[in-house]
Amino acid sequence: MGAEAFERFRLRVLEDVTLQDALRETSDTAAFMSRAIELGAAHGYYFTAEDLHEALRAARRVWRERWI
């Protein structure tokens, strides 16, 4: 369920410049993940750091497979 919530949040971020700016202001991966979890929860999307790690792994896998 957390992975689905993250995907819904990700789509919302793509449509909301304010959320994009809030995430862009983070200084590193750990800060980005903490801020994403915080902003997600504030907007009703509940996911964990593990959900984010899995989404990043999946995105990297898709990106690599495009080049193979």
C-alpha positions in Angstrom: 0.0 0.0 0.0 2.9 2.4 0.7 4.3 1.9 -2.8 0.9 2.9 -4.2 0.7 5.9 -2.0 4.1 7.0 -3.1 3.2 6.7 -6.7 0.1 8.8 -6.2 2.2 11.4 -4.4 4.8 11.3 -7.2 2.1 12.1 -9.7 0.9 14.9 -7.6 4.4 16.4 -7.3 4.6 16.4 -11.1 1.6 18.6 -11.2 2.4 20.9 -8.2 5.3 23.4 -8.6 5.2 24.2 -4.9 5.9 20.6 -4.0 8.6 20.4 -6.6 10.3 23.5 -5.1 10.0 22.1 -1.6 11.7 18.9 -2.6 14.3 20.6 -4.8 15.5 22.6 -1.8 16.8 19.5 0.0 20.6 19.1 0.2 21.1 15.3 -0.1 19.3 12.0 -0.6 18.5 11.5 3.1 17.1 15.0 3.4 15.1 14.5 0.2 13.6 11.2 1.5 12.7 12.7 4.9 11.1 15.8 3.2 9.2 13.6 0.7 7.8 11.4 3.5 6.8 14.6 5.5 5.2 16.3 2.5 3.4 13.1 1.5 1.9 12.6 4.9 0.8 16.3 5.0 -1.1 15.6 1.8 -2.6 12.3 2.9 -0.1 10.0 1.2 1.6 7.6 3.7 4.7 5.7 2.6 8.0 4.7 4.2 11.7 5.2 3.4 11.7 1.6 2.2 8.9 2.4 -0.3 11.1 5.3 -1.6 14.2 3.1 -1.8 12.2 0.5 -3.8 10.9 3.2 -6.2 14.4 4.4 -6.8 15.7 0.9 -7.4 12.9 0.3 -9.9 13.5 3.6 -11.7 17.2 2.8 -12.0 16.4 -0.7 -13.3 14.1 0.7 -16.0 16.7 3.3 -16.9 19.5 0.7 -17.3 17.3 -1.7 -19.3 16.7 1.1 -21.8 20.4 1.0 -22.7 20.8 -2.8 -22.9 
